Amino acid sequence: MKSIYITTPIYYVNAKPHIGHAYTTIVCDVFARLCRMLGYDVKLSTGTDEHGKKIEQSASNSGIEPQKFADDISKIFRDLLPILNITNDDFIRTTEPRHKKTVKHFWKILKEKGYIYLGEYSGWYDIRNEAYFDESELVDGKSPLGGEVQFLTEACYFFKLSAFGDRLLKFYEENTEFIYPVQRKNEIISFINRGLKDLAISRTTFNWGVPVPDDPKHVVYVWLDALTNYLTVNGYPENEDQNNDKYWQNVIHFVGKEIVRFHALYWPAFLMAANIIPPKQIVSHGWWLSEGEKMSKSLGNVQDPVKYCKLFGSDALRYFVLRELSFGSDGNFSLSGFIGRYNSILANAYGNLCSRVFSLVKKNCNGHIKRPSDTLKEEDTSFITGVDTSVQEAISLAKKYAFSRYLEKIEYATSLANQYVDFQKPWALKETNPKRMQDILFILVEQIYKITKMLYPVIPIAAEKILKHINPTYELKIEDDEKLQDSVDIGELEMLFPKIDAKDGGLDVFTDD
């Protein structure tokens, strides 16, 4: 069996999760579910990044200890996972003993191999993003990541990043799909070509972090600390031979575009220094915007995923964020856009298709239909071929992380099914040609089954209800020749996606503080 290791970034616990965090996690879960259906042995991890000056300051401002502050926020991130219906195999916290052990071991390996030395650093420090920048990198007096900066000088340990420029460029050349999408790769290559400087990897201006082995006045740079979480989850350092590990040979990191440099440049350099092969791929997505601005607590434009799940269910939120945002690009989140997608696709096109077809089977065939025994008509085979083609195209697009287009193909297959119902008018054949009516309904139910399997990774709660409704012994795997048994029994089905009235008074939850 093929193995794959899928990771979200670990989320910084300086604030509660918003829709951007939810999106990354949902993307990883959808991809993991699809991979499982394609026969992969999947490991899916997520977690929280809990060290650094920002956390220390936030805890102090809240009047509590950093550990208590981290515990409280980390729990909110963990509690969000079942709300979003995430099937993660691990949840890693950087304050866990297992992770601190990994960080210290990894540090010692880098130092033993001669890649760490003690020096002094001066530069512009972005506290929010825990990173130093040269003055030439500042944009309107802020870091290129948008954070406020202050000039700091401190004694620190350095990692010999400058020794890895050529090795990294060669690695990118030999692994052309390592950084996705390609514009992020071009940005990284451009950054390297300007000349790499050694990287400060310890801090002495705060205490909240993993102490540097043999020099506890220093704490490990939060990004070196955070990035090694991927090794911790995979059993390192006990499982030290990561190069021969079935999961590490096929690890994919999903990240936001603002942290590509840390994952696609610093991380492979750290790993190369430790003689560990870099990840297979760094896959980055864009930002969710609100009124054209990146969502942030300071701007007060954060969208709370819990509210959407509370009102409409996790399936609806999962569908919207996958369909609305073209992966890799930025997108705008709005309540009106959410309701529009929900009503037009989930409630009408798909939900109503299932409801009307199942009702026809129940009403006109006593809930029992059989596979057509006669040769199918041209309109039947054309419909089936159209669905099969859309399904195969959707799978290919999902493998390339084109999740919005993946759903677009499934929407097209759904529209074919609705057109087929409207054109064939099976309800009008009950008295004149009941055999043909039954054949049409079986064909429809089988295509709905195929469509629903493809929707399962995105809307698993509703999809499992429909799959079980059609085939109680269904399996969550994708087969080239997806067929039902030769006879199917259809019972009553609850309404899965009631239409949303945009004027419903309950929507005032979105204006609450």
Buried (B, 14 or more C-beta within 10 A) or exposed (E): EEBBBBBBBBBBBBBBBBBBBBBBBBBBBBBBBBBBBBEBBBBBBBBBBBBBBBBBBBBEEEEBEBEEBBBBBBEBBBEBBEBBBBBBEBBBBBBBEBBBBBBBBBBBBBBEEEBBEEEEBEBBBBBBBBBBBEEEBBEEEBBBBBBEBEEBEBBBBBBBBEBBBEEBBEBBEEBEBBBBBEEBBEBBBEBBEEEBEBBBBBBBEBBBBBBBBEEEEBBBBBBBBBBBBBBBBBBBBEEBEBEEBBBBBBBBBBBBBBBBBBBBBBBBBBBBBBEBBBBBBBBBBBBBBBEEEBBBEEEEBBBBBBBBBBBBBBBBBBBBBBBBBBBBEBBBBBBEBBBBBBBEBBBBBBBBBBBBBBBBBBEBBEBEBBBBEEEEBEEBEEBBEBBBBBBEBBBEBBEBBBBBBBBBBBBBBBBBBBEBBEEBEBBEBBEEEEEBBBBBBBBBBBBBBBBBBBBBBBBBBBBBBBBEBBBEEBEBEBEEEBEBEEEBBBEEBEEBBEBBEEEEEEBEEEEEE
